[in-house]
Amino acid sequence: MTQDDLKRAVAAAALDYLRPKLQNDTVLGIGTGSTADLFIDGLAALRGLFNGAVASSETSARRLRDHEITVYDLNAVNQVDFYIDGADESNRALQLIKGGGAALTREKIVAAVADQFICIADESKLVHTLGAFPLPVEVIPMARSHVARELVKLGGDPVYREGVATDNGNVILDVHNFAIPQPLATEQQINNITGVVANGIFALRPADLLLLGTPEGVRTLRPEH
């Protein structure tokens, strides 16, 4: 099976998981990226079974609207029942690295509001220690150099993601060569750097469920502590 086949399989598994749980007032949170796109495409067939969705990026919002799924501003809803999104990496505690698509801050906001966070990913994303994937950090533009110097002090190698602006008008630094054995502490430490909007470690709010695509089928993982 190709990586795309595995992504399609986990998107389908997420739809199967959600279908019996959907109600007329259900609001879904929808992430960003290639796996989330496949989930959105499949969700179109279920659009009459739930209220609508909140999107973590303008790209996902457009894709939802193209499928005639109602998209709400997060401030206009009382709750988000399920948040469905991919990941760039996950450990066994379902702590994640996200942000390869530069939507990490909005993804963190929707995940924070959601009752349940369902992560969908292929088996290549499951790692023992986070950090092989460069850690994205969203930064206020004028603070870029300051934040980069502080990230170097933490042992990382920050690289400015050229030509990319987030939906919030900020820039991204990708931190290379930066193993993250203590995700909770590192997430808080980076968040405390002045000028950082958010970083791509999802440990304070990890996933509740990981649907992992493998050649043998989709595995369901819950956090190991």
Secondary structure in CASP SS format (residue, H / E / C, confidence):
PFRMAT SS
TARGET T0000
AUTHOR 0000-0000-0000
METHOD secondary structure of the structure
MODEL  1
M C 1.00
T C 1.00
Q H 1.00
D H 1.00
D H 1.00
L H 1.00
K H 1.00
R H 1.00
A H 1.00
V H 1.00
A H 1.00
A H 1.00
A H 1.00
A H 1.00
L H 1.00
D H 1.00
Y H 1.00
L H 1.00
R H 1.00
P H 1.00
K H 1.00
L C 1.00
Q C 1.00
N C 1.00
D C 1.00
T C 1.00
V E 1.00
L E 1.00
G E 1.00
I E 1.00
G C 1.00
T C 1.00
G C 1.00
S H 1.00
T H 1.00
A H 1.00
D H 1.00
L H 1.00
F H 1.00
I H 1.00
D H 1.00
G H 1.00
L H 1.00
A H 1.00
A H 1.00
L H 1.00
R H 1.00
G H 1.00
L H 1.00
F C 1.00
N C 1.00
G E 1.00
A E 1.00
V E 1.00
A E 1.00
S C 1.00
S C 1.00
E H 1.00
T H 1.00
S H 1.00
A H 1.00
R H 1.00
R H 1.00
L H 1.00
R H 1.00
D H 1.00
H C 1.00
E C 1.00
I C 1.00
T C 1.00
V E 1.00
Y C 1.00
D C 1.00
L H 1.00
N H 1.00
A H 1.00
V C 1.00
N C 1.00
Q C 1.00
V E 1.00
D E 1.00
F E 1.00
Y E 1.00
I E 1.00
D E 1.00
G C 1.00
A C 1.00
D C 1.00
E E 1.00
S E 1.00
N C 1.00
R C 1.00
A C 1.00
L C 1.00
Q C 1.00
L E 1.00
I E 1.00
K C 1.00
G C 1.00
G C 1.00
G C 1.00
A C 1.00
A C 1.00
L H 1.00
T H 1.00
R H 1.00
E H 1.00
K H 1.00
I H 1.00
V H 1.00
A H 1.00
A H 1.00
V H 1.00
A E 1.00
D E 1.00
Q E 1.00
F E 1.00
I E 1.00
C E 1.00
I E 1.00
A E 1.00
D E 1.00
E H 1.00
S H 1.00
K H 1.00
L E 1.00
V C 1.00
H C 1.00
T C 1.00
L E 1.00
G C 1.00
A C 1.00
F C 1.00
P C 1.00
L E 1.00
P E 1.00
V E 1.00
E E 1.00
V E 1.00
I C 1.00
P H 1.00
M H 1.00
A H 1.00
R H 1.00
S H 1.00
H H 1.00
V H 1.00
A H 1.00
R H 1.00
E H 1.00
L H 1.00
V H 1.00
K H 1.00
L C 1.00
G C 1.00
G C 1.00
D E 1.00
P E 1.00
V E 1.00
Y E 1.00
R C 1.00
E C 1.00
G C 1.00
V C 1.00
A C 1.00
T C 1.00
D C 1.00
N C 1.00
G C 1.00
N C 1.00
V E 1.00
I E 1.00
L E 1.00
D E 1.00
V E 1.00
H E 1.00
N C 1.00
F C 1.00
A C 1.00
I E 1.00
P C 1.00
Q C 1.00
P H 1.00
L H 1.00
A H 1.00
T H 1.00
E H 1.00
Q H 1.00
Q H 1.00
I H 1.00
N H 1.00
N C 1.00
I C 1.00
T C 1.00
G C 1.00
V E 1.00
V E 1.00
A E 1.00
N E 1.00
G C 1.00
I E 1.00
F E 1.00
A C 1.00
L C 1.00
R C 1.00
P C 1.00
A C 1.00
D C 1.00
L E 1.00
L E 1.00
L E 1.00
L E 1.00
G E 1.00
T E 1.00
P C 1.00
E C 1.00
G E 1.00
V E 1.00
R E 1.00
T E 1.00
L E 1.00
R C 1.00
P C 1.00
E C 1.00
H C 1.00
END
